[in-house]
């Protein structure tokens, strides 16, 4: 490597370092796990979903007990199969409803959190916001500000 090549390489490296440093000042992060656990509406929604999961689990266990009883008492394999298919047809819509409710709730909460995170980032002059898990070092922690604004 010639003297000029090293010098040009050094200057380029310095420029990259300087531009990276200024870019890194405009990166913020949010601890999404912390936000979900401390955002009042998200906590309330998770509790409601847990009640729905428990209700579904209870119905599922009752149907499972009945299926075991049918297996013990049925004289024909066809009777067991018919009960199983009937039970599956009853449970499938309830399961799909639960999955849809969870997906809708998660989307609703995520949209609100992202919207508020973007708003807080603008207040602090942050250009880029990442999840805390994507950050190894540096960045500006917006988590507490996001939680405070969500819980207003």
C-alpha positions as CSV (number, residue, x, y, z in Angstrom):
1,X,0.0,0.0,0.0
2,X,1.4,3.3,-1.0
3,X,1.7,6.3,1.3
4,X,-1.2,8.1,-0.5
5,X,-3.4,5.0,-0.5
6,X,-2.9,4.7,3.3
7,X,-3.6,8.4,3.7
8,X,-6.8,8.3,1.6
9,X,-7.9,5.2,3.4
10,X,-7.3,6.9,6.8
11,X,-9.3,10.0,5.7
12,X,-12.2,7.8,4.5
13,X,-12.2,5.8,7.7
14,X,-12.3,9.1,9.7
15,X,-15.2,10.4,7.6
16,X,-17.1,7.1,8.1
17,X,-16.4,7.2,11.9
18,X,-17.6,10.9,12.1
19,X,-20.7,10.3,10.0
20,X,-21.5,7.2,12.0
21,X,-21.1,9.1,15.3
22,X,-23.5,11.8,14.2
23,X,-25.9,9.3,12.9
24,X,-25.8,7.3,16.1
25,X,-26.8,10.4,18.0
26,X,-30.1,10.3,16.2
27,X,-31.0,6.7,17.1
28,X,-33.4,6.0,20.0
29,X,-34.7,2.8,21.4
30,X,-37.7,1.5,23.2
31,X,-37.8,-1.5,25.5
32,X,-41.0,-3.0,24.1
33,X,-41.3,-5.7,26.8
34,X,-41.2,-3.0,29.5
35,X,-43.7,-0.9,27.6
36,X,-46.2,-3.8,27.2
37,X,-45.8,-4.7,30.9
38,X,-46.4,-1.1,32.1
39,X,-48.8,0.3,29.6
40,X,-52.1,0.2,31.5
41,X,-54.3,-0.5,28.5
42,X,-52.0,-3.3,27.3
43,X,-52.0,-4.8,30.8
44,X,-55.8,-4.6,30.9
45,X,-56.2,-6.1,27.5
46,X,-53.8,-9.0,28.3
47,X,-55.9,-9.7,31.4
48,X,-59.0,-9.8,29.3
49,X,-57.4,-12.1,26.8
50,X,-56.1,-14.4,29.6
51,X,-59.7,-14.7,30.8
52,X,-60.8,-15.7,27.3
53,X,-57.9,-18.2,27.1
54,X,-58.9,-19.7,30.5
55,X,-62.6,-20.0,29.4
56,X,-61.6,-21.7,26.2
57,X,-59.2,-24.0,28.1
58,X,-62.0,-25.0,30.5
59,X,-64.4,-25.9,27.6
60,X,-61.5,-27.8,25.9
61,X,-60.8,-29.8,29.1
62,X,-64.5,-30.6,29.5
63,X,-64.8,-31.8,25.9
64,X,-61.6,-33.8,26.4
65,X,-63.1,-35.5,29.5
66,X,-66.3,-36.4,27.5
67,X,-64.1,-37.7,24.7
68,X,-62.3,-40.0,27.1
69,X,-65.7,-41.2,28.5
70,X,-66.9,-41.9,24.9
71,X,-63.7,-43.8,24.2
72,X,-64.3,-46.0,27.3
73,X,-68.0,-46.6,26.7
74,X,-68.4,-46.6,22.9
75,X,-68.8,-49.9,21.3
76,X,-68.0,-48.8,17.8
77,X,-65.0,-46.8,16.6
78,X,-67.4,-44.9,14.4
79,X,-69.1,-43.4,17.6
80,X,-65.8,-42.2,18.8
81,X,-65.0,-40.6,15.5
82,X,-68.4,-39.0,15.3
83,X,-68.0,-37.5,18.7
84,X,-64.5,-36.3,18.0
85,X,-65.6,-34.6,14.7
86,X,-68.6,-32.9,16.5
87,X,-66.4,-31.7,19.3
88,X,-63.8,-30.4,16.8
89,X,-66.5,-28.6,14.9
90,X,-67.7,-26.9,18.1
91,X,-64.2,-25.9,19.3
92,X,-62.7,-24.7,16.0
93,X,-64.8,-21.5,15.8
94,X,-64.1,-20.7,19.5
95,X,-60.4,-21.2,18.9
96,X,-60.4,-19.1,15.8
97,X,-62.2,-16.4,17.7
98,X,-59.6,-16.4,20.4
99,X,-56.7,-16.3,17.9
100,X,-58.4,-13.4,16.1
101,X,-59.0,-11.5,19.4
102,X,-55.4,-11.9,20.4
103,X,-54.1,-10.8,16.9
104,X,-56.5,-7.8,16.9
105,X,-55.5,-6.8,20.4
106,X,-51.8,-7.1,19.7
107,X,-52.1,-5.1,16.5
108,X,-54.1,-2.4,18.3
109,X,-51.6,-2.1,21.1
110,X,-48.6,-2.2,18.8
111,X,-50.0,0.5,16.6
112,X,-50.6,2.7,19.6
113,X,-47.1,2.1,21.0
114,X,-45.5,2.7,17.6
115,X,-47.5,5.9,17.1
116,X,-46.6,7.3,20.6
117,X,-42.9,6.1,20.1
118,X,-42.7,8.1,16.9
119,X,-44.2,11.2,18.6
120,X,-41.8,11.0,21.5
121,X,-38.9,10.5,19.1
122,X,-39.8,13.7,17.3
123,X,-39.9,15.6,20.6
124,X,-36.3,14.5,21.3
125,X,-35.1,15.0,17.7
126,X,-34.6,11.2,17.2
127,X,-34.7,10.0,13.5
128,X,-34.7,6.3,14.1
129,X,-36.3,4.2,16.8
130,X,-35.4,0.6,17.4
131,X,-36.5,-2.1,19.8
132,X,-34.0,-2.3,22.7
133,X,-33.1,-5.9,21.7
134,X,-31.6,-4.6,18.4
135,X,-29.2,-2.2,20.2
136,X,-25.8,-3.4,21.3
137,X,-24.5,-0.1,22.5
138,X,-25.4,3.6,22.4
139,X,-28.7,5.1,21.4
140,X,-31.1,7.2,23.4
141,X,-33.6,5.4,25.7
142,X,-37.2,6.6,25.0
143,X,-38.9,3.9,27.1
144,X,-40.0,5.9,30.1
145,X,-41.2,8.8,28.0
146,X,-43.2,6.5,25.8
147,X,-44.8,4.8,28.9
148,X,-45.6,8.1,30.5
149,X,-47.3,9.4,27.3
150,X,-49.2,6.2,26.8
151,X,-50.6,6.2,30.4
152,X,-51.7,9.8,30.3
